[in-house]
Amino acid sequence: MQLCGITKQQLDQLAVTCFHEKWSNRTQLKIIRMARTIADLAGTKDITDTAIEEAISWKKETTQAQQPNPS
């Protein structure tokens, strides 16, 4: 299955990560869109593993930044 240049393995990796992080399906779509943008900026036709990993790391950073600091 090809969806905007993403492979089944990449989708599976993303699904596992989202399950562990308790992220919604909506978040998965946002990560795919972000990875597509990263791949476009890199000049690649398909979404690369690196683009997926970078999009996931961006999401993790924003999630951590939004959590309140325990005082």
C-alpha positions as CSV (number, residue, x, y, z in Angstrom):
1,M,0.0,0.0,0.0
2,Q,1.4,3.4,-1.0
3,L,0.0,6.4,0.6
4,C,1.7,9.7,-0.2
5,G,5.0,7.9,-0.6
6,I,5.0,6.1,2.8
7,T,5.6,2.4,3.1
8,K,3.8,-0.2,5.1
9,Q,6.8,-0.6,7.4
10,Q,6.9,3.1,8.1
11,L,3.2,3.1,8.9
12,D,3.7,0.2,11.2
13,Q,6.6,1.9,12.9
14,L,4.5,5.0,13.4
15,A,1.6,3.0,14.7
16,V,3.8,1.3,17.3
17,T,5.3,4.6,18.4
18,C,1.9,6.3,18.6
19,F,0.5,3.4,20.7
20,H,3.4,3.7,23.2
21,E,3.1,7.4,23.4
22,K,-0.7,7.3,23.6
23,W,-1.1,9.5,20.6
24,S,-4.3,9.6,18.6
25,N,-4.9,8.7,14.9
26,R,-5.2,12.4,14.3
27,T,-1.7,12.9,15.6
28,Q,-0.5,10.1,13.3
29,L,-1.9,12.0,10.3
30,K,-0.1,15.2,11.5
31,I,3.2,13.3,11.8
32,I,2.7,11.9,8.3
33,R,2.0,15.4,6.9
34,M,5.1,16.7,8.8
35,A,7.2,13.9,7.4
36,R,6.0,14.6,3.9
37,T,7.0,18.2,4.3
38,I,10.4,17.2,5.6
39,A,10.9,14.9,2.6
40,D,9.8,17.6,0.2
41,L,12.3,20.0,1.7
42,A,15.0,17.4,1.4
43,G,14.0,16.9,-2.3
44,T,13.0,13.3,-2.1
45,K,10.0,11.8,-3.9
46,D,9.0,9.4,-1.1
47,I,8.9,9.9,2.7
48,T,12.2,8.5,4.1
49,D,12.7,6.8,7.4
50,T,14.7,9.8,8.5
51,A,11.8,12.1,7.7
52,I,9.5,9.9,9.8
53,E,12.0,9.8,12.7
54,E,12.5,13.6,12.5
55,A,8.7,14.2,12.6
56,I,8.3,11.9,15.6
57,S,11.1,13.6,17.4
58,W,9.5,17.0,16.7
59,K,6.2,15.7,18.1
60,K,7.9,14.3,21.2
61,E,9.6,17.7,21.8
62,T,6.4,19.6,21.6
63,T,4.6,17.1,23.8
64,Q,7.3,17.4,26.5
65,A,7.2,21.1,26.3
66,Q,3.5,21.2,26.9
67,Q,3.6,19.1,30.0
68,P,3.7,21.0,33.3
69,N,6.9,20.9,35.3
70,P,6.5,19.1,38.7
71,S,7.3,21.5,41.4
